Amino acid sequence: MNKVIKVALAGAGAFGIKHLDGIRNIDGVEVVSLISRDLEKTREVASQYGIAHVSTELSDALALPEVDAVILCTPTQMHAEQTLACLRAGKHVQVEIPLADTLKGAEEAVALARSSGLVAMCGHTRRFNPSHQYVHQQITAGKFNILQLDVQTYFFRRTNTNALGQARSWTDHLLWHHAAHTVDLFAYQAGSPIVQANAVQGPIHPVLGIAMDMSIQLKAASGAICTLSLSFNNEGPLGTYFRYIGDTATYLARYDDLFTGKEEKIDVSQVAVSMNGIELQDREFFAAIREGREPNSSVGKVLACYQVLHQLEQQLNAKG
């Protein structure tokens, strides 16, 4: 495919804006439709980015014959069904993490993606962040082997707000959203499937109906282990921080920045064509469409992550 790839983007919130900014830097791609629940706000965003078609319904964009691909930045609970809708409409699709909030939803998306022959990708951004790409390159070059990955995912969300502090129409989830990043990254970086998984969680919030604190332990077939701590109660630095402990080095990854275990900054500016993980994720999506290949973080490649999340959810439900 050499023509301009025309894209519909669903979800004009904080993450949708990140995708729109990233796509601005990618040649041969045009966002032609913007879909979100608040029509006036959607029109405002569309005017800022020169997007002609605006709607509150994904089906309106899927009906446009010029649309080649869709990026979904919608509420978690809608991801699986909207992914299926895009594939049924014959559109390539990239859905933001998580692919689904149930294993059944993830499996249905993978099955339809495989039978359709379309590019279907999930936004497991950690695979694309330059900091984690640098570590991955060290691993694939045989220079570094993971023994342990320690991760802290901390936010302060005692009310239902998004990354911009705006009210959300849906409820976020530590397990099916935030843990998905690390579960997938650990198996990807270890180059080995997860063979043991355990989780405990704190009290359920009386209004939000979710656990606000969680701890997860993982072990890969290689013997590498991972410890993940998650909280929506943290009044401190927000975000996710990774400590890779290996046989030859220790790395500290803080989003797109990387340090040695002695806090020496590592230059990752030449790892990829951009320092923006979302832009790199989008570049992979569009490159896969043009080249007719399976992308990194295709729905098939990340299915194992959702199998582990399902197992952990069953554990937590059994513990009460």
C-alpha positions as CSV (number, residue, x, y, z in Angstrom):
1,M,0.0,0.0,0.0
2,N,1.7,3.2,-1.2
3,K,-1.3,5.5,-1.0
4,V,-2.0,7.7,2.0
5,I,-3.4,5.6,4.8
6,K,-6.7,7.2,6.0
7,V,-7.5,6.8,9.6
8,A,-10.4,7.1,11.9
9,L,-9.6,7.8,15.6
10,A,-12.1,7.0,18.3
11,G,-11.7,8.7,21.6
12,A,-10.7,12.4,21.7
13,G,-9.5,12.3,25.3
14,A,-6.0,12.4,26.8
15,F,-4.7,9.4,24.9
16,G,-6.4,10.2,21.7
17,I,-4.6,13.5,21.7
18,K,-1.3,11.7,22.1
19,H,-2.0,9.7,19.0
20,L,-3.0,12.7,17.0
21,D,0.2,14.5,18.0
22,G,2.3,11.4,17.1
23,I,0.6,10.9,13.7
24,R,1.4,14.5,12.8
25,N,5.0,13.3,12.5
26,I,4.3,10.4,10.3
27,D,4.3,10.8,6.5
28,G,1.6,9.2,4.4
29,V,-1.0,9.1,7.1
30,E,-4.1,11.3,7.4
31,V,-6.7,11.3,10.2
32,V,-10.0,11.8,8.3
33,S,-12.6,11.0,11.1
34,L,-12.7,11.7,14.8
35,I,-15.3,9.9,17.1
36,S,-16.0,10.7,20.7
37,R,-19.0,10.9,23.0
38,D,-19.1,14.7,23.5
39,L,-19.9,16.1,20.0
40,E,-18.9,19.7,20.8
41,K,-15.6,18.8,22.4
42,T,-14.9,16.4,19.5
43,R,-15.6,19.2,17.0
44,E,-13.1,21.5,18.9
45,V,-10.4,18.8,18.8
46,A,-11.1,18.0,15.1
47,S,-10.8,21.7,14.1
48,Q,-7.4,21.9,15.8
49,Y,-6.1,18.9,13.8
50,G,-7.9,19.6,10.5
51,I,-10.2,16.6,10.7
52,A,-13.3,16.9,8.5
53,H,-15.5,14.1,9.7
54,V,-16.8,14.1,13.3
55,S,-19.3,11.8,15.0
56,T,-20.3,10.3,18.3
57,E,-20.8,6.9,16.7
58,L,-18.0,4.6,15.6
59,S,-20.3,3.0,13.1
60,D,-20.4,6.3,11.1
61,A,-16.7,6.2,10.6
62,L,-16.7,2.5,9.8
63,A,-19.2,3.2,7.0
64,L,-16.8,5.6,5.3
65,P,-15.2,3.7,2.3
66,E,-12.1,5.9,2.4
67,V,-11.2,4.8,6.0
68,D,-8.4,2.2,5.9
69,A,-7.7,1.9,9.6
70,V,-9.0,2.7,13.0
71,I,-7.3,3.6,16.2
72,L,-9.4,3.0,19.4
73,C,-8.7,5.1,22.4
74,T,-12.0,4.5,24.0
75,P,-13.0,3.1,27.5
76,T,-11.5,-0.2,28.4
77,Q,-14.9,-1.9,28.6
78,M,-15.6,-1.1,24.9
79,H,-12.2,-2.3,23.4
80,A,-13.0,-5.9,22.5
81,E,-16.4,-5.3,20.9
82,Q,-15.1,-2.2,19.0
83,T,-12.1,-4.2,17.7
84,L,-14.4,-6.8,16.4
85,A,-16.6,-4.2,14.8
86,C,-13.6,-2.6,13.0
87,L,-12.4,-6.0,11.7
88,R,-15.9,-6.9,10.5
89,A,-16.0,-3.6,8.6
90,G,-12.8,-4.6,6.8
91,K,-10.6,-2.0,8.6
92,H,-7.2,-2.5,10.1
93,V,-7.3,-1.7,13.8
94,Q,-5.1,-0.6,16.6
95,V,-6.7,-0.7,20.0
96,E,-5.2,0.9,23.0
97,I,-4.2,-1.3,25.9
98,P,-6.0,-3.4,27.1
99,L,-7.2,-5.5,24.2
100,A,-10.1,-6.6,26.4
101,D,-11.2,-6.8,30.0
102,T,-12.0,-10.5,29.8
103,L,-10.1,-13.5,28.3
104,K,-13.2,-14.3,26.1
105,G,-13.1,-10.9,24.5
106,A,-9.4,-11.1,23.8
107,E,-9.7,-14.6,22.3
108,E,-12.6,-13.5,20.0
109,A,-10.6,-10.5,18.8
110,V,-7.5,-12.7,18.0
111,A,-9.7,-15.3,16.2
112,L,-11.3,-12.7,14.0
113,A,-8.0,-11.0,13.3
114,R,-6.4,-14.2,12.1
115,S,-9.3,-15.1,9.8
116,S,-9.6,-11.6,8.4
117,G,-6.0,-11.2,7.3
118,L,-6.2,-7.6,8.6
119,V,-3.6,-5.9,10.8
120,A,-4.9,-5.9,14.4
121,M,-2.6,-4.5,17.0
122,C,-2.8,-3.6,20.7
123,G,-1.1,-0.6,22.2
124,H,1.4,-2.3,24.5
125,T,3.4,0.9,24.5
126,R,6.3,-0.4,26.7
127,R,7.5,-2.5,23.8
128,F,8.1,0.7,21.9
129,N,9.4,3.2,24.5
130,P,13.1,3.9,23.7
131,S,14.2,3.0,27.2
132,H,12.7,-0.5,27.0
133,Q,13.8,-0.9,23.3
134,Y,17.4,-0.2,24.5
135,V,17.2,-3.0,27.1
136,H,15.6,-5.3,24.5
137,Q,18.5,-4.7,22.1
138,Q,20.9,-5.6,24.8
139,I,19.0,-8.8,25.4
140,T,18.8,-9.8,21.7
141,A,22.5,-9.0,21.3
142,G,23.3,-11.5,24.1
143,K,24.7,-8.7,26.3
144,F,22.1,-8.8,29.1
145,N,19.9,-11.4,30.6
146,I,17.0,-10.6,33.0
147,L,17.1,-12.2,36.4
148,Q,14.5,-9.9,38.0
149,L,12.1,-7.1,37.0
150,D,10.8,-4.9,39.8
151,V,8.0,-2.5,38.8
152,Q,6.0,0.2,40.6
153,T,2.8,1.6,39.0
154,Y,1.5,4.4,41.1
155,F,-1.3,6.9,40.6
156,F,-3.5,9.0,42.8
157,R,-7.1,8.3,41.6
158,R,-9.5,8.2,44.5
159,T,-12.0,9.9,42.2
160,N,-12.9,8.8,38.7
161,T,-10.6,11.1,36.6
162,N,-8.2,10.7,33.7
163,A,-4.6,11.6,33.2
164,L,-5.6,15.2,32.7
165,G,-7.7,15.3,35.9
166,Q,-10.9,15.3,33.9
167,A,-14.0,13.3,35.0
168,R,-14.2,9.9,33.4
169,S,-17.4,8.2,32.1
170,W,-15.8,4.8,32.9
171,T,-13.8,3.1,35.7
172,D,-10.1,2.3,35.2
173,H,-8.7,-1.0,36.5
174,L,-5.3,-1.9,38.0
175,L,-5.4,-5.5,36.8
176,W,-6.9,-5.4,33.3
177,H,-5.2,-2.1,32.3
178,H,-2.2,-1.2,34.3
179,A,-0.9,-4.6,35.1
180,A,-1.3,-5.6,31.4
181,H,1.7,-3.3,30.5
182,T,4.1,-5.1,32.9
183,V,2.8,-8.7,32.4
184,D,3.3,-8.4,28.6
185,L,6.7,-6.5,28.9
186,F,8.1,-9.1,31.4
187,A,7.4,-12.0,29.0
188,Y,8.6,-10.0,26.0
189,Q,11.9,-9.0,27.6
190,A,12.5,-12.3,29.2
191,G,11.8,-14.0,25.9
192,S,10.1,-16.7,27.9
193,P,6.4,-17.5,28.8
194,I,5.1,-16.8,32.2
195,V,4.6,-20.1,34.1
196,Q,3.7,-18.9,37.6
197,A,1.5,-15.9,38.6
198,N,0.1,-14.8,41.9
199,A,-1.8,-11.7,43.1
200,V,-3.2,-10.2,46.2
201,Q,-5.3,-7.0,46.4
202,G,-6.4,-4.5,49.0
203,P,-9.9,-3.4,49.9
204,I,-12.5,-2.7,47.2
205,H,-13.3,1.1,46.9
206,P,-16.9,1.6,48.1
207,V,-17.8,4.0,45.2
208,L,-15.5,2.9,42.3
209,G,-16.0,-0.8,43.0
210,I,-12.3,-1.7,42.3
211,A,-9.3,-2.6,44.3
212,M,-7.1,0.5,44.8
213,D,-3.9,-1.5,45.7
214,M,-2.5,-4.7,44.3
215,S,0.6,-6.8,44.3
216,I,1.6,-9.3,41.6
217,Q,4.4,-11.9,41.4
218,L,5.4,-13.6,38.1
219,K,7.9,-16.2,37.1
220,A,9.0,-17.0,33.5
221,A,10.1,-20.4,32.2
222,S,13.6,-19.0,32.0
223,G,13.6,-18.6,35.8
224,A,13.4,-14.8,35.7
225,I,11.0,-13.3,38.3
226,C,8.9,-10.1,38.4
227,T,7.4,-8.2,41.3
228,L,4.7,-5.6,40.4
229,S,3.2,-3.1,42.9
230,L,0.2,-1.1,41.8
231,S,-1.8,1.7,43.6
232,F,-4.4,4.3,43.0
233,N,-3.7,5.7,46.5
234,N,-0.2,7.0,46.0
235,E,0.4,10.7,46.8
236,G,3.8,11.0,45.3
237,P,5.6,10.8,41.9
238,L,3.0,9.3,39.5
239,G,3.7,6.8,36.8
240,T,5.5,3.5,36.3
241,Y,9.1,2.8,37.2
242,F,11.1,-0.3,36.2
243,R,14.2,-1.8,37.7
244,Y,15.8,-4.5,35.4
245,I,18.2,-6.6,37.4
246,G,20.4,-8.8,35.2
247,D,23.5,-10.8,35.0
248,T,25.6,-8.0,33.6
249,A,23.9,-4.8,34.5
250,T,21.0,-3.0,36.3
251,Y,18.8,-0.6,34.4
252,L,16.2,1.9,35.7
253,A,13.6,2.8,33.2
254,R,11.3,5.8,33.8
255,Y,9.1,6.2,30.8
256,D,11.5,7.2,27.9
257,D,14.5,7.9,30.2
258,L,16.9,5.1,31.1
259,F,19.6,5.0,33.8
260,T,22.1,2.5,35.2
261,G,21.7,1.2,38.6
262,K,24.1,3.9,39.8
263,E,21.8,6.6,38.4
264,E,24.0,7.3,35.4
265,K,21.8,8.4,32.5
266,I,22.0,6.4,29.3
267,D,21.5,8.2,26.0
268,V,18.6,6.5,24.2
269,S,18.0,9.3,21.7
270,Q,19.4,7.2,18.8
271,V,17.4,4.0,19.6
272,A,14.6,4.9,17.3
273,V,13.4,7.7,15.0
274,S,11.5,9.3,17.8
275,M,11.6,9.6,21.6
276,N,7.8,9.3,21.7
277,G,6.6,5.8,22.5
278,I,3.1,6.5,21.2
279,E,4.4,7.8,17.9
280,L,6.7,4.7,17.6
281,Q,3.7,2.5,18.3
282,D,1.7,4.2,15.5
283,R,4.7,4.0,13.1
284,E,4.8,0.2,13.6
285,F,1.0,0.0,13.0
286,F,1.2,1.9,9.7
287,A,4.4,0.1,8.6
288,A,2.7,-3.3,9.1
289,I,-0.3,-2.2,7.0
290,R,2.0,-1.0,4.2
291,E,4.2,-4.1,4.3
292,G,1.4,-6.6,4.8
293,R,2.9,-8.2,7.9
294,E,2.1,-8.9,11.5
295,P,3.1,-6.0,13.8
296,N,5.0,-6.1,17.1
297,S,2.2,-6.3,19.7
298,S,-0.3,-7.8,17.3
299,V,-3.4,-9.1,19.1
300,G,-2.1,-12.6,18.6
301,K,1.3,-11.8,20.1
302,V,-0.1,-10.3,23.3
303,L,-2.9,-12.9,23.9
304,A,-0.7,-14.7,26.5
305,C,-0.8,-11.5,28.6
306,Y,-4.5,-11.7,28.9
307,Q,-4.4,-15.4,29.7
308,V,-2.2,-14.5,32.7
309,L,-4.6,-11.7,33.7
310,H,-7.5,-14.0,33.6
311,Q,-5.7,-16.5,35.8
312,L,-4.9,-13.7,38.3
313,E,-8.5,-12.5,38.3
314,Q,-9.7,-16.0,39.1
315,Q,-7.2,-16.1,42.0
316,L,-8.4,-12.8,43.4
317,N,-12.1,-13.7,43.0
318,A,-11.5,-17.0,44.8
319,K,-9.7,-15.2,47.7
320,G,-12.6,-12.7,48.1
